[in-house]
Amino acid sequence: MGTVPSAISAPRRATSQSMLAGWRRRETLAAWLFILPALVGFLVFFAVPAVRGVFISFTDWDLLTSPEQVGTENYRELWQDDDFRHAIKVTFLYVLWNIPLQTVLALGIAIIFDRFVRGSGIRSLLLLPWLMPNVVIALLFLWLLDPGIGIVNYFLDLVGLPEQSFFGSVDQALPTIAGVNIWRYTGYTALLFLAGIQRIPKDLYEAGALDGASESRMFMNITLPLLRPVMTFVLVTSIVGSFQIYDTIAVTTQGGPVDATRVLYWFIYQEAFERYNFGYATAAAMLLFLFLVTISLIQMKLMRANESDLA
Amino acid sequence: MARAVQAQTAHEGARTDNGGPNFARWVSIAIVVLFTFLTLFPLYWALRTAFSTQRLLLAEPGNLLPVGFTVDSFRQALGLTTASESVAAGGSGRTFDFWRYLLNTTIVSVSVAVGEVFFSAMAAYAFARLRFPLRNQIFTMFIAALMVPSIVLLIPNFVLIYDLGWINTYQGIIAPTLLMSPYAVFFLRQFFLGVNRDLEEAARLDGAGYFEVFWRIILPICSGPMLTLGIIVFITQWNDYLWPFLVGRDESVRVLTVALSVFRSQTPQGSPDWPGLMAGTLLASVPIILIFAFLGKRLANSIQFTGVK
């Protein structure tokens, strides 16, 4: 809009300037009206709660009586809480079960789809598990992996393997939950990789082939380096998401058996909504938040996220 | 890359008969088939189980077809049978008021999808086109909110909804996501920035107000991306579990995901009503499966676009 007033001829400069000011005021007013609903939503449900969370984390509060200021007591207590340490350990183990396998599988599938799959129908299939509700998927796998009459144990029995209890076993529960989420997210992740792979200029491979480079060398020296921005996006979002595992556990193991799947989210949920330690739970949530921000920043730094080798 | 591979195989023409590229091709096809099977089998198995008779499942756990074919589980889930009938058939006899939960889920998901996309679009338009004080600072704050994990906001927001007396109400479930999401504002601003300004400026010269320009020009031009975003928001809300579980457990506002988990936890240890549970999960997924069938390609394209941007 700024170009319009300047088109008005010089003798009428005075009027044009007051008109310009009027336009500006109207533009500002319109802009505030446009952002008003979103701004209210942002302040009430994002900004204020985030700040309020900090305050709650310095209190001892059961929600029914008024909060009691305890300073950094919650944080000090968390530092010495074996349950909290256990939850951190279990969450890390979960991420280790989940992310490496999921990322490698997704990359492999993306490469195969890029080369051998035409037609976008089957490509959309990659998305199907990701669209389904977590709760539904958790229930499906609870049934598939049922120790007594689940189909997976039936197949294991056919090939002569012993019955596995999966969700019911202290050793298997965590990898099983990781497996369920690998099933859910691999296709989605592959779709992101696929988009990245398809943007790599084809002539790089042609040049590589002319120079007699092997497939594996071209993968290491062309595909992987040029995939770095997508890789960063995928790793940051999937690792941050993986640390927030909750739904699958809530529906299947509820933190058990014997705390084997008592991840941080479940710990925080129980402290807040089963034991009514809102201050303590919020302090744990704050620590998780700080931790997630730190690893995201480190990852982006390490992978030089904003630079593309294609640019 | 496919073209490169073709060029490469042509270049290596003499060497293709040693089985190298062909072998890789067959292995890859086998992997795609396996992947498709692993994706679809759990869904098929839910279908097979939902059409089976509870009492007979134990006898034939490996039968790939429904055991004692029946539609009773669906009839029960849809409220077409009486409880005593389903107990007689070996079901749990618990009521699963599907239509109630479906209505609740639909009310919540549609309001959030429409509200969030519309209000986010208004804000995104201001950020993309209008000049006003603090514009960049406010936008940066919105984007910073993308980094905050839900758990940090969960407890303070729960306390807020509790203080407002909105526990077990629709507004309690809807409010936090109704007016904006940082992702929606960011996504739409990117699109609005790419729209050609000529049409808008012509309309402004013709005396159209800002809102008229937004309503008559921007929204129609960007209806594609807005629809995609609306579908993603709708699905996210449809699938959401923890928040509605915390603030809306009561039967009157209970959504499908919460209802399914409650139904599952009500079943006594040992013998859950698997056909009933599977019928419930399938019915709860029907809208998702329909969206996938009709709009799957569109969603796949849009997600690839976001990933690369």
Interface residues (C-beta under 8 A of the other chain):
Chain A: M1 V4 R24 R26 E27 T28 A30 A31 W32 L33 F34 I35 P37 A38 L39 V40 G41 F42 V44 F45 F46 A47 V48 P49 A50 R52 G53 I56 L63 G108 I109 I112 F113 D114 R115 F116 V117 S120 G121 I122 R123 S124 L125 L126 L127 L128 P129 L131 M132 P133 N134 V135 V136 I137 L139 L140 F141 L142 W143 L144 D146 G148 I149 G150 I151 Y154 F155 L158 W183 G187 Y188 L191 L192 L194 A195 G196 I197 Q198 R199 I200 K202 D203 L204 Y205 E206 A209 L210 V230 F233 V234 V240 F243 Q244 Y246 D247 A250 V251 Y265 I268 Y269 A272 F273 F278 A281 T282 A285 M286 L288 F289 L292 V293 S296
Chain B: M1 A2 R3 A4 V5 A7 Q8 H11 E12 R25 S28 I29 I31 V32 F35 T36 L38 T39 L40 P42 L43 W45 A46 T49 L57 L58 P61 G62 F119 S120 M122 A123 Y125 A126 F127 L130 R131 F132 P133 R135 I138 M141 F142 A145 M147 V148 P149 S150 I151 V152 L153 L154 I155 P156 N157 F158 V159 L160 Y162 A175 P176 T177 L178 L179 M180 P182 V185 E201 R204 L205 G209 Y210 F211 F214 I235 W238 N239 Y241 L242 F245 L246 L256 T257 L260 S261 R264 W274 L277 M278 T281 A284 S285 I288 I291 F292 G296 K297 L299 A300 I303 Q304 F305 G307 V308
